[in-house]
């Protein structure tokens, strides 16, 4: 059962704040300088014959899994491939005057087929990490940023996620960066087992059926699943914040170099912001290049009124009191929550995250404190 869509924006804001916490206390969010829409698009539209590096002249072949929502997913009603990556590919193809073809394969075959020259671009939310760069893949400038987090069943939402895999059966998507983080979890983290799955659908089914205890997931994919299914949640810290880019085979820098200016224009003219809002419910920071260090603070143009997830208080569902976020803690679990002996204020890691979430959502923050048993019981009773 799908939960309210706005919750995805709220969850996305929370997860991305958590990923960035501790990186740079003074880092603020900036927005890319806007440009005139018409002129930006005009400077990136070329005759199809002028686009180099295509497998077939006049056609852009963008391969995805069709199984990594919200980046790529098959619409059950129409059979169409949809998602964030698909909309970006469609906009790029249109601006370059190209026909767009959208084959789907599993993720391992996606990168192998790209390397073998079967496709022009692979784009199922791919991290341009050093291993992939060393393997010879070529990447565009980033189009968004994300992290890695544990996907769990709803009853395990309060667990430590990837911070405690002891005796857990862990899963991930074969060939993914999320799999690389946990594939050796038996030896490295004391997990009971690791199982790789062909795609997100197979992995989520295994989790919901109890065949694994948690999945190592892309942060945005995990958030999308958590608001799509009532029995799923995210847990624990978000780790390894990183950019995502379109991917090309080795030696096809010419096509990459033809597409990069189009992506720059989309960032500057508001097109990317609209695609982000459509699929994530909010704007996501876009790193300047594939090797940019954290934190990521630059938003695409068109996010001025959406500042990384801000919303009118009236739009935030599920609050006990309209316009107010009531975050209960013990005040007695440093460094997550502690009472400042000098000021009497509740401070800590959890408090700072809650304060940032409330600020971005335009809410007043209230911070009651009780003991831990009463904290969970009061939450269950609807007091917070």
N, C-alpha and C positions, 0 to 999 in steps of 0.2 A: 504493500500500500504506500503510495507516494505521500510524503509529508509536505507541509507548505513550502513552496519554492524559495521563499525569502529566507528560510532557515539555512539553505545552502550558502547564501551570501554571508550570513552570520557565522556559520561554521568555518567558511573559507577565511574570513577575517581573523578568527581566533587561531586557526592553524598556522597562518602565515605570520601572525604576530609572535606566536610561540616559537616558530622557526628562527625568527630574527632576534629574539630577546637575548641580550648579553653581547651582541656583536658590536654595537656602537650606540652608546646612550644618546649621543647628540645627532644621530642620523635622522633627518626628517624626510618626508615624502615630497618629491617634486614631480611636476608634470611636464612632459615633452612640449616644447614650443609648438603651438598650432600653426598650420599653414592654410592658405586658401584651398578648399577642396578641389576646385576645378583645375587650378594650376598644378597642384600636386599630382593629380591623376594624369594630367596631360604630359608631364615630364617623364612618366613611367610607361606610357602606352607606346608600343612599337609594333611594326609590321611583323606578323608571325615568322616570316622568312628570315628576320634579323635576329631571332632568338637562337643562340648557339647551344650546342650540347644536348639537343633533344634526341630521344631514341627515334621518334617519328616526326618529321616536319609538321608544324601546325598543331601538334598535340602534346599536352603535358600529362604524363602518366604518373599519378600520385598513388603509391601503394600504402595501405594501412591494414590493420587487423580487422577493422569493423567491430572490435571487441574490447575497446578500452575507453568507455564513456567517462567524461563528456568529450573526449578528444575525437573519438570515432566510434560510431554505433550504428547498427542497422535498425531503421524504423520498422517496427513490427507490422504497421498498417500498410506502408507503401513499399517496403523492401529497399528503400533508399539508404545509402550511406550518409550519415549526418554527423555533425559535431564541430568542435572548435577547430580542429585541424582541417576538416573538410571545408568549412566556410572560409578559412584563410586561403586554402588552395584554390577555391572557386574565385575569390577576389583577385588573387595573383594571376590566374589564367585569363580572367576577363580583362584585366589591365594590360596584359601582354598580347591580347587578341588570339588566345589559344583555346582549342577544345580541351576539356578536362576529362580524363579517364580515371576511374577509381577502382582498380582491382583490390581484392582483399585476400590475405594469407595470414598464417600465424606469425608471431613476432620473429621467431628464429628464421623462418623462410623470408620474411620481409627484408631483413638486413642481408641475408645471403643472396636473395634475388637481386637486390640493389647492387651488391658487389659484382654479381655476374652480368650486369648490364640489362636486366629485364625491365627495369623501371627507371624513371627520371629522378624521382624523389621518394623517400620514405619519411613518414611523419605520423607515428603513433605516440606522440609525447616523448620524444627521444632526447636524452641527456647527452650533450656533446662532451663527455668526460674524456680524460686523458687516454684511457685504454682504447676508446673508439677513434680518437685522433691518431693514436699510434698505429691503429689498424688500417689507416689510410682514408677513413671516411672524411668527407668535407661537409662543413656546416654553414648555414646562414647565420646572420645575426639572430640573437634570441627573440622569441615572440611571447614568452611568458616565463615565470619562475614557479618553482614548486619545491617539494621536499619529499621525505619518506616517513611514513607513519604506520602504526599498526591498525589494521582493520580487524574488529572483533565482533562477536555477537553482543547484542544490547546489554545482556546481563553482566558482561565483562567490561563495561565502559569505564569503570573506576579502577581498572588494573593499570600496571605500569607499562603495558605494551612492549615495545622493542627494548625497553630498559630492563626487562626481566623475562627472558625466554626460558627460564629453567623448567625442564620437564614438560615443555609445551610442544605440541605438534604444529609446526610452522609451515606456511605455504607461500608461494609467490608465482609470478609469471615467468616462464622459461625464457632465458636470454635477456631479461630486463635488468636495469640497474637495481631495482628493488630486490630481485633475486640475488644479485651479487652481494648485497649487504648481509644476507642471512644464509646463503647456500651452505656455508660451513658452520652453521650455528650449533651443531652437535659438539664439535670440537671447541669452538670459540666461545659459545654462550651457554652451553649446557642444555640445549633444547633436546627433546626426545627424538624428533625426526624432522626432516625437511622434505617437502613434496613440491615439485614444479608442475605448473599447469599451463596448458596451451594459451589461455587467454583469461581476461577478467571474469567472463561469465562462468567458466569452469571453476575458477578459483573461488568465486563468491558462492557458487552452489555447494562446493565442498565445505566451506565455512558454515553456511547456513544448515547443512546437514550434520555438522559436528565431526566431520572427518579430519578437520584441522582446527586448532584452537585460535590461531591468528594468521593474518596475511601481512606480509611486508608490501605496502601499497604506496603508489604515488599519492601525495597529499590531496590533490584535487580529485583524483579518482575515488579515493576513500570518502571524501566529503560528499561527492555525488551519490555514492552508494548508500551512505548513512541517511541521506534525506529521501532516498528512493524507497528504501526498505525499513520498516519499523523495527525489524529484528537485528539490524546492524548498527554499529557505532564505530567511533575511533577511540583509541586509548593511548595514553602515555605521550612521550615527547615526540615532536617532529624533528627529524635529524637530516643532515646533509642537504640544506637548501641549495638549489642549483637551477641553471637556466634550461630551457627547452628550445630546440631548433629544428628546422627542416634539414634532412640529411641527404647527401649526394655520394655517389661512388667516387673512388679515388681517380683523380685526373679530370674530374668534371667541374673544375673551378669556374669555367666559362659560364656554365648555366647558373651556378651559385652567384656569380658576380652580376648576372643579368637580373636575378630575383632580389638580391639585397636592396637595391634602390627602391623597388616596389614595396618591400616591407618597411623601409624607412618612411616612405610616403604614407603608408597606411597608419603608422604610428603617429605621424605628424598631422594627418588630416582628420583623425577621429574614427577612421574605419575600424582599426583594431579595437579601440575602446568599445564600439558597438558590438563587435563579435564577443568580446570578453563579457560584457554585461548580459548578452543573450545566453551564454553557456555557463557562466560562473555566478551570475547575479550581482557582480561587482567588478571593479577594475583590479588587475593584478600587476605588480611591478614587473618591468621589462628590463633585464640587465643590458648594459651597453654593448657587451661583447661576450663571447662564449667563455672567456677566462676571467670575467669580472669577479672580484671577491665579494662576499657578503659584507654588509646587508644590501639588498636590492631596494632602491627607494624611488626610482623614476617610473611614473605612470604614463601611459600613452595619452596624447592630447584627446580631449573630450571627457576627461575624468574630473574636471574642475569641480563639478557639483556632486561628485561621487566619491571623493577623496578616500580611496582604498576601502570602500565599503560603508561609508557613512550613509545613514538613512534617516528619514523623518521618524521621530519616535512612534508616531501613530502606525507606521508600517511594520513595526517589530511585533510579531505574534507571540503568544504564550506567556506574556509577562503577568505577574501577580498584580501589579499596579501599573497602569499606563504611564509611560515616560520614565519608569524607574526600573533599574536592574538590581535585584536584591541578591547579593553574593554572600552566603554564610560560610564562615570558617571558624576554626577553634581559637585563632589568635595565639596559638600555643604549639606551633609546629614549624619552627624556624629551619631553613630560610624561606619556607613557603608562606607562612603567616606568623607574625609576632607583634606584640604590643610594644611600641617605643616607650621606654621607661621615662623619657623626658617629656614627650608630647602627648602620650596616651593614644597615639594614632596606630591603627592597624597597618602594618607594612609587610613587605615580602614579595617573593616571586609571583605567587598566585594573585596577590593584591594588585601588583603592577599590571599584570595581564588583564585582570578584570577592569582596571581603570582605563586601560587603552581601548578595550572592547567597548566599554560604555561610551567613551568619548567619540569613537568612530561611528557609533550607532546613535549618537545624540541623546544619550540617556543619563539621568541622574544615577549615581552609584550609592547604594546603601550597604553597609558592611557589619551586620550583626555577628556576634560571636557567641558560641555555645560549645559544650564539650562534643567530642567526635560522635558519640552514640546519638546525642540529641541532634547533631548536624544532619545525619542521614535520616533519622526518624522525622525530623521537622520538614526535610525536603520531601519525603514520601507523603507527608500530611498536607503538603501544599503551602507551607509557611514561607518558603523562600523561592 
